[in-house]
């Protein structure tokens, strides 16, 4: 009997199956192979490949690439492998990162004020940093360190709060709002994987600073409405080098931060830049930064491309071979198919904004209903928990039909903050009304 699984500690999760496990051997796509796995069988006769023996321990990257060239999948013996194939993300996370477990310390409503304050202060610091770079003034990296501490604390307390703020207030893409969103996604990603606080701090720094080199890129190229020429694209690609050069003189910046910035445009299939690194030659921070950076770009307003919904963006990340698929799966689990702050269309035709996730049912979050079925804005948004719906005078419970781009139906999502907009919970939603 073969069962589709994803390696994860804790409760089982809905996922896109990438690996299948039998009673003894594990069927693994060759694009997911790692050194330390013991290859016990192939999807073709051994004589059709350059391997002289049947069964061997993967210890050489050349053997790994040869397997990818000749096979689509192989069978791994976990008992004879030298890497742990049963713990969460053993296929991805380096063994020197000691994982921990986080639990929410506050509900999203309580965390929102601190999240807003952290967002505003971070935006101010990044604006000051960019101004200092452009005017050749002294850079105060210690200010960036300080705000990263604040956003790390907020994400550890409740990841949905800062995702909500960053998504609703940073829908328009520029160097500082994009960086904040990438930083938040990286922190939520790292928190979900269980990275320790020191590693979360590095991820937060990478997100905020990965595009700092664009301050040296001609503004007309960044705002060009249309396809860049080959020469223009070469110039834009130099922002990675510019960023590393700007930051490399600061001894307080951790080497992992510089590596993540240097590698955030490298791709798992070797088609990234600036070095064209392949697979595991890209560090874990660079891989994670690439996923978060691409997701933030796809879901933001851009002069050179259409804004797409978060769910469509996640599908794009997974369907190609630019990123390590098991890591993309973990990113989806971390932020949810419909991240906090996302616009969604419900089965009724009404539009809502996702407020917080239900950790058990990720596809049934808490939402704010903001339009009627005709897409007309409601005077007072309505709070609904899609997992625990009380009678609403409807034939069927509400569910999410699809995700929507941030600019769908001309809705200004920046207006919808808990505590800023009037929110109405109809009596039929309250437990005592169900009786």
C-alpha positions, 0 to 999 in steps of 0.5 A: 500500500502506498500513502501520499505523505509530507514529512512533518512533526505534529498533526497531519496537514493538507498538502500537495503530495511530492513524496510517496512512502511504502512500508519500507522504501520511500519513492522520491522525485529525483529533484528532491534527492539529498546527499545522505540518502541510500538509493536502493532502486530506480525507475528503470533498469540499472543497466540503462544507467551509468551506475555499476552497482545496485544500491548506493549511498548518495555522497557525491553531487555528480551522482545526484545530477546523473540520477536527475538526468536518467531518472524521474524518481528513485526508491530510498531506504530510510534505514540505510540513509545517513540523514533523518527522513522522518523529522520535519523538513529533514530534506531541506533544513541544515542540521546545524539549525536547532528547531524550536516550537512557537505558540501564539501568545496573543489573539490577532486583535491584541497584537495588531497595535504592536504590529502597526507600530512595528510596521510604521517604525520599520518603514521610517527606518528603511526610508531613512536608510535609503535616503542616507545611501542616496546622499552618501551619508553614514548608514545607521544599520543599528536602527535596522537591527532594532526594528527587526527585533520588534517585528520578530517579537510581533511575529512570534506573538501572533504571525497573522497580525503583522501579515495583515498590516503588511499586506493591507498597508504595503499593496503598492510595490516599492523598495521599502514596502516590498522589503517589509512584506518579504521580511514578514513572510520570511519571519512567518516562514521561519517561525513555522519551521521552528527556527530559533530567534537568532535565525529569525533575526537574520531572516528579518534583516534579509527581507528588509535589505535584499533590494537595498541595491536598487537605490543604485538602479536608474529609477526609470528602469524600476518603473518601466511599464513593459518588458526590459531590454537585455541591457536594461535587465543586466543593469537591474540584475546588478542590484544584488551586487550593489546591495552586497557592496553597500552592506559588506562593510558592516561587521555587525551584519551576520554573514548569513544575511549577506549570503541570503541577499546575495542568493535571493535571485538564485534558483533551484534549477540553476537559472537564477542570477548572479552566479547561476547556483544550482540546488543545494549550492543555494543556502537555506536563507537564499532559497527561503528569500527567493520564495518570499521575494517572488511571492511578494512581487507577484501579489503586489501592484507592479508596472511590468506585470498584473497583480494576481491572487495569493493562491494563484501566486502560490500555485505558480511557485509550486508548479515550476522548477525554480524553487525546491518544492518541499520548501514551497509546500512549507511556505504554503503551510506557513502563510496559508493558501489565503494569507491574513489580509487577502481578499477572497470571494465567498460561495455567496458571491460576497467579498471578504478580507481574511483576518486570521487563520484557524490553525486546524482548518486553514481553508476556513479562516476568520474573515471580514465581509466587506461587500454584498453579492453584487460587489457593493461595499457594505457600510459596516463590515461583518466578522465571520468565522468560516469554521464555526458559522452559526445560522445566517439564514442561508441554505449552506455555510459560507466557504471560500470560492477563490482568492482575489488580487489586492486590487479586485473590484476597486476595493481599497483594502487599506481601509479595513483594520480591526479597530479602524473600520466599524465592524458588525457581528450580526446577532445570528453569529453569536452563540446565544442566538443559535438557540 
